[in-house]
Amino acid sequence: MSNVTVCVRFRPLSSKEKRDLGDNICIQSMDSETFIIKDEKEEGFTFSFDKVFYEESNQADVYEFLVLPIVRDTVNSINGTIITYGQTGAGKTYSMEGPNILESDEKKKGILPRVVDGLFACIKTSADPTKYTVKLSMVEIYMEKVRDLFDLSKDNIQIKESKTQGIVLSGATEVIYFLPLSDTAEALQSLSSGIANRAIGETQMNMASSRSHCVYMFTLNQESISEKRVKSGKLILVDLAGSEKVEKTGAEGRVLEEAKTINKSLSALGNVINALTCGSPAKANHIPYRDSKLTRMLQDALGGNSRTALLCCCSPSPSNASESLSTLRFGARAKHIKTSPLVIKVSEEKCSKKNGDASGTRDESFEKILEKMSERLNDEDIKLLEELFIQAGLFVDPDSEEDLESAIQDVVQQTISSLMKAVEELRSTVEMLQRENNAMKGRLAVAERCDALPGKNADFLQKIFGFLSSFIPGM
């Protein structure tokens, strides 16, 4: 078991903060791990974290301490997640991306381009005779819908759960890189195109405020030639949208609705953190991961098989003291979360079965279940639903009404979709049979007319009609 690594980063004062309150700040540094923050009433609160990055810190400091160890773990097939959290305008996206994903200035590069560089560098310097494949996906959670930023036509991606892969995004676009043939420039260009599709908006606190939670997913597969084994590691970077106070952001209309949805999902994240760290077995039986798309997607990172790091981004200005204090309290709670990252190995035989025979068996079983459900609904309904949950990769707490209701909705949606597909296929089959039946009737009628003719005339006409029927349907 390991704790979530939690760091805090204070950005420099903005021009607006300096204009309103001068160079005043609400924090007092004690050392590289501890500081005191004062609220509006000048009451001091002491916090300690794994590392504190003050205003003068640079991008490389954050990457090397917080992120690089997790990148190395990913190459060793240990899942990792890095999350940036904080109020709007606190520096989350700057920490994650830098001023631009294609930024060439080494000092300004954010976590994301450094992860691409570090991941590819670790792989290319490996001495093992191993085949590496990196799959990159990029989505955003906007207004409680998961949208594919590589393909905007996929605007409602479903979140599923697999025994072997954990949380997965069904149907999300994957850009694949084969190493050492591919280079970082290709990956960065793909990321740049995805970032351009992200939802942003202007508020009084941020000219380009993120209106969605953005998730970058790197899946690294390693095929060992000597050991005949496949290992897989997943690295997820999450740039959360910032919490907002409407009176400060001046949000209205569409932007206000976005703010409400953002705050609601962040509140759900806080509830999950509280449930994971409450210390009471009675309360910890149910973790409300399904309360939002964000918490569902972060289920592995917060309570499963992943090494997780959290970067809490804050403003040092007294005008934002209450929001910074809220962010710090969130980080302090998250610090007590326990995770269990493991190395996942799959033998070559199992891997081929999973990718081949297993999928066929799964489809056949699912079709049988659908067939049974279409024939009758009786005492076996519950058993069928349980089988459907398993087939859909849904694992629920049977004592939780919320989990059961959400899972049933997912299964019903999948079942309806499958039935509609089956009906469409059946309709096509019926139409084809009708055409063949009409053609057969036509040929039969011709044969009967030919049989009524004497001798050679009948044989000749049968050949003529046979020839014409190949060109004229229904002849």
HUDA-V49040 format. One record per residue. N is the residue number from 1. RES is the residue in one letter. SS is DSSP state (h for helix, s for strand, l for the rest). PHI is phi in whole degrees, -180 to 180 (* if undefined). Layout:
# HUDA-V49040
<<N | RES | SS | PHI> <N | RES | SS | PHI>>
This chain:
# HUDA-V49040
<<1 | M | l | *> <2 | S | s | -136> <3 | N | s | -83> <4 | V | l | -68> <5 | T | s | -80> <6 | V | s | -123> <7 | C | s | -123> <8 | V | s | -121> <9 | R | s | -128> <10 | F | s | -98> <11 | R | s | -78> <12 | P | l | -65> <13 | L | l | -62> <14 | S | l | -82> <15 | S | h | -63> <16 | K | h | -67> <17 | E | h | -64> <18 | K | h | -67> <19 | R | h | -67> <20 | D | h | -80> <21 | L | h | -129> <22 | G | l | 69> <23 | D | l | -94> <24 | N | l | -65> <25 | I | l | -129> <26 | C | l | -106> <27 | I | s | -120> <28 | Q | s | -128> <29 | S | s | -73> <30 | M | l | -100> <31 | D | l | -161> <32 | S | l | -75> <33 | E | l | -126> <34 | T | s | -130> <35 | F | s | -153> <36 | I | s | -118> <37 | I | s | -120> <38 | K | s | -107> <39 | D | l | -86> <40 | E | l | -63> <41 | K | l | -93> <42 | E | l | 67> <43 | E | l | -83> <44 | G | s | -92> <45 | F | s | -129> <46 | T | s | -99> <47 | F | s | -129> <48 | S | s | -130> <49 | F | l | -135> <50 | D | l | -63> <51 | K | s | -163> <52 | V | s | -118> <53 | F | s | -104> <54 | Y | l | -84> <55 | E | l | -54> <56 | E | l | -85> <57 | S | l | -67> <58 | N | l | -116> <59 | Q | h | -61> <60 | A | h | -64> <61 | D | h | -59> <62 | V | h | -63> <63 | Y | h | -63> <64 | E | h | -67> <65 | F | h | -84> <66 | L | h | -90> <67 | V | h | -104> <68 | L | h | -54> <69 | P | h | -60> <70 | I | h | -74> <71 | V | h | -61> <72 | R | h | -65> <73 | D | h | -64> <74 | T | h | -61> <75 | V | h | -63> <76 | N | l | -93> <77 | S | l | 68> <78 | I | s | -113> <79 | N | l | -63> <80 | G | s | -143> <81 | T | s | -140> <82 | I | s | -121> <83 | I | s | -123> <84 | T | s | -105> <85 | Y | s | -136> <86 | G | l | 154> <87 | Q | s | -69> <88 | T | l | -61> <89 | G | l | 80> <90 | A | l | -89> <91 | G | l | 105> <92 | K | h | -66> <93 | T | h | -67> <94 | Y | h | -63> <95 | S | h | -64> <96 | M | h | -77> <97 | E | h | -108> <98 | G | l | 84> <99 | P | l | -66> <100 | N | l | -161> <101 | I | l | -62> <102 | L | l | -97> <103 | E | l | -57> <104 | S | l | -93> <105 | D | l | -71> <106 | E | l | -59> <107 | K | l | -71> <108 | K | l | -94> <109 | K | l | -59> <110 | G | l | -88> <111 | I | h | -60> <112 | L | h | -60> <113 | P | h | -65> <114 | R | h | -70> <115 | V | h | -63> <116 | V | h | -60> <117 | D | h | -61> <118 | G | h | -67> <119 | L | h | -65> <120 | F | h | -67> <121 | A | h | -67> <122 | C | h | -61> <123 | I | h | -71> <124 | K | h | -70> <125 | T | l | -92> <126 | S | l | -70> <127 | A | l | -91> <128 | D | l | -72> <129 | P | l | -76> <130 | T | s | -126> <131 | K | s | -92> <132 | Y | s | -111> <133 | T | s | -133> <134 | V | s | -113> <135 | K | s | -109> <136 | L | s | -117> <137 | S | s | -125> <138 | M | s | -147> <139 | V | s | -134> <140 | E | s | -130> <141 | I | s | -100> <142 | Y | s | -121> <143 | M | l | 52> <144 | E | l | 64> <145 | K | s | -127> <146 | V | s | -92> <147 | R | s | -111> <148 | D | s | -81> <149 | L | l | -79> <150 | F | l | -91> <151 | D | l | -151> <152 | L | l | -67> <153 | S | l | -70> <154 | K | l | -94> <155 | D | l | -107> <156 | N | l | -150> <157 | I | l | -71> <158 | Q | s | -89> <159 | I | s | -96> <160 | K | s | -120> <161 | E | s | -129> <162 | S | s | -122> <163 | K | l | -61> <164 | T | l | -91> <165 | Q | l | -102> <166 | G | s | 74> <167 | I | s | -74> <168 | V | s | -133> <169 | L | s | -103> <170 | S | s | -70> <171 | G | l | 88> <172 | A | l | -66> <173 | T | l | -64> <174 | E | l | -120> <175 | V | s | -91> <176 | I | s | -106> <177 | Y | s | -124> <178 | F | s | -103> <179 | L | s | -101> <180 | P | l | -91> <181 | L | l | -69> <182 | S | l | -78> <183 | D | l | -126> <184 | T | h | -65> <185 | A | h | -59> <186 | E | h | -63> <187 | A | h | -64> <188 | L | h | -65> <189 | Q | h | -67> <190 | S | h | -63> <191 | L | h | -62> <192 | S | h | -61> <193 | S | h | -66> <194 | G | h | -69> <195 | I | h | -62> <196 | A | l | -64> <197 | N | l | -92> <198 | R | l | -73> <199 | A | l | -76> <200 | I | s | -133> <201 | G | s | -157> <202 | E | l | -97> <203 | T | l | -129> <204 | Q | l | -70> <205 | M | l | -104> <206 | N | l | -157> <207 | M | l | -66> <208 | A | l | -133> <209 | S | s | -76> <210 | S | s | -69> <211 | R | l | -103> <212 | S | l | -152> <213 | H | s | -88> <214 | C | s | -107> <215 | V | s | -125> <216 | Y | s | -107> <217 | M | s | -122> <218 | F | s | -111> <219 | T | s | -113> <220 | L | s | -106> <221 | N | s | -105> <222 | Q | s | -124> <223 | E | s | -110> <224 | S | s | -81> <225 | I | l | -71> <226 | S | l | -75> <227 | E | l | -90> <228 | K | l | 54> <229 | R | s | -132> <230 | V | s | -117> <231 | K | s | -117> <232 | S | s | -137> <233 | G | s | -132> <234 | K | s | -119> <235 | L | s | -118> <236 | I | s | -118> <237 | L | s | -112> <238 | V | s | -125> <239 | D | s | -102> <240 | L | l | -74> <241 | A | l | -68> <242 | G | l | -83> <243 | S | s | -67> <244 | E | l | -135> <245 | K | l | -103> <246 | V | h | -60> <247 | E | h | -66> <248 | K | h | -89> <249 | T | h | -83> <250 | G | l | 69> <251 | A | l | -68> <252 | E | l | -153> <253 | G | l | 63> <254 | R | h | -61> <255 | V | h | -63> <256 | L | h | -66> <257 | E | h | -64> <258 | E | h | -63> <259 | A | h | -62> <260 | K | h | -61> <261 | T | h | -67> <262 | I | h | -60> <263 | N | h | -63> <264 | K | h | -65> <265 | S | h | -69> <266 | L | h | -69> <267 | S | h | -65> <268 | A | h | -63> <269 | L | h | -64> <270 | G | h | -62> <271 | N | h | -66> <272 | V | h | -65> <273 | I | h | -59> <274 | N | h | -63> <275 | A | h | -66> <276 | L | h | -74> <277 | T | h | -118> <278 | C | l | -69> <279 | G | l | 81> <280 | S | l | -105> <281 | P | h | -56> <282 | A | h | -65> <283 | K | h | -80> <284 | A | h | -85> <285 | N | l | -62> <286 | H | l | -119> <287 | I | l | -106> <288 | P | l | -77> <289 | Y | h | -63> <290 | R | h | -83> <291 | D | h | -72> <292 | S | l | -154> <293 | K | h | -64> <294 | L | h | -64> <295 | T | h | -68> <296 | R | h | -65> <297 | M | h | -69> <298 | L | l | -93> <299 | Q | h | -58> <300 | D | h | -66> <301 | A | h | -66> <302 | L | h | -92> <303 | G | h | -138> <304 | G | l | -132> <305 | N | l | -90> <306 | S | l | -161> <307 | R | s | -93> <308 | T | s | -120> <309 | A | s | -131> <310 | L | s | -123> <311 | L | s | -109> <312 | C | s | -89> <313 | C | s | -99> <314 | C | s | -136> <315 | S | s | -93> <316 | P | l | -86> <317 | S | l | -77> <318 | P | h | -59> <319 | S | h | -67> <320 | N | h | -115> <321 | A | h | -60> <322 | S | h | -66> <323 | E | h | -68> <324 | S | h | -64> <325 | L | h | -63> <326 | S | h | -63> <327 | T | h | -62> <328 | L | h | -67> <329 | R | h | -66> <330 | F | h | -61> <331 | G | h | -62> <332 | A | h | -64> <333 | R | h | -69> <334 | A | h | -61> <335 | K | l | -59> <336 | H | l | -92> <337 | I | l | -70> <338 | K | s | -106> <339 | T | s | -124> <340 | S | l | -131> <341 | P | l | -69> <342 | L | l | -130> <343 | V | s | -84> <344 | I | l | -102> <345 | K | s | -119> <346 | V | s | -129> <347 | S | s | -67> <348 | E | h | -61> <349 | E | h | -64> <350 | K | h | -66> <351 | C | h | -64> <352 | S | h | -66> <353 | K | h | -66> <354 | K | h | -63> <355 | N | h | -83> <356 | G | l | -119> <357 | D | h | -60> <358 | A | h | -63> <359 | S | h | -66> <360 | G | h | -64> <361 | T | h | -62> <362 | R | h | -63> <363 | D | h | -63> <364 | E | h | -63> <365 | S | h | -64> <366 | F | h | -63> <367 | E | h | -63> <368 | K | h | -64> <369 | I | h | -63> <370 | L | h | -62> <371 | E | h | -63> <372 | K | h | -62> <373 | M | h | -65> <374 | S | h | -75> <375 | E | h | -79> <376 | R | l | -162> <377 | L | l | -127> <378 | N | l | -137> <379 | D | l | -67> <380 | E | l | -87> <381 | D | h | -55> <382 | I | h | -62> <383 | K | h | -63> <384 | L | h | -64> <385 | L | h | -62> <386 | E | h | -61> <387 | E | h | -65> <388 | L | h | -64> <389 | F | h | -58> <390 | I | h | -65> <391 | Q | h | -62> <392 | A | l | -84> <393 | G | l | 75> <394 | L | l | -104> <395 | F | l | -123> <396 | V | l | -123> <397 | D | l | -86> <398 | P | l | -63> <399 | D | l | -90> <400 | S | l | -105> <401 | E | h | -64> <402 | E | h | -63> <403 | D | h | -63> <404 | L | h | -65> <405 | E | h | -62> <406 | S | h | -65> <407 | A | h | -65> <408 | I | h | -64> <409 | Q | h | -60> <410 | D | h | -62> <411 | V | h | -67> <412 | V | h | -60> <413 | Q | h | -62> <414 | Q | h | -65> <415 | T | h | -65> <416 | I | h | -61> <417 | S | h | -62> <418 | S | h | -67> <419 | L | h | -66> <420 | M | h | -62> <421 | K | h | -65> <422 | A | h | -65> <423 | V | h | -65> <424 | E | h | -63> <425 | E | h | -65> <426 | L | h | -66> <427 | R | h | -62> <428 | S | h | -63> <429 | T | h | -65> <430 | V | h | -63> <431 | E | h | -62> <432 | M | h | -65> <433 | L | h | -65> <434 | Q | h | -63> <435 | R | h | -62> <436 | E | h | -64> <437 | N | h | -66> <438 | N | h | -63> <439 | A | h | -63> <440 | M | h | -65> <441 | K | h | -62> <442 | G | h | -63> <443 | R | h | -66> <444 | L | h | -65> <445 | A | h | -64> <446 | V | h | -62> <447 | A | h | -61> <448 | E | h | -66> <449 | R | h | -68> <450 | C | h | -67> <451 | D | h | -64> <452 | A | l | -79> <453 | L | l | -90> <454 | P | l | -80> <455 | G | h | 46> <456 | K | h | -66> <457 | N | h | -59> <458 | A | h | -65> <459 | D | h | -61> <460 | F | h | -64> <461 | L | h | -65> <462 | Q | h | -62> <463 | K | h | -64> <464 | I | h | -62> <465 | F | h | -68> <466 | G | h | -63> <467 | F | h | -66> <468 | L | h | -68> <469 | S | h | -66> <470 | S | l | -73> <471 | F | l | -108> <472 | I | l | -116> <473 | P | l | -58> <474 | G | l | 85> <475 | M | l | -68>>
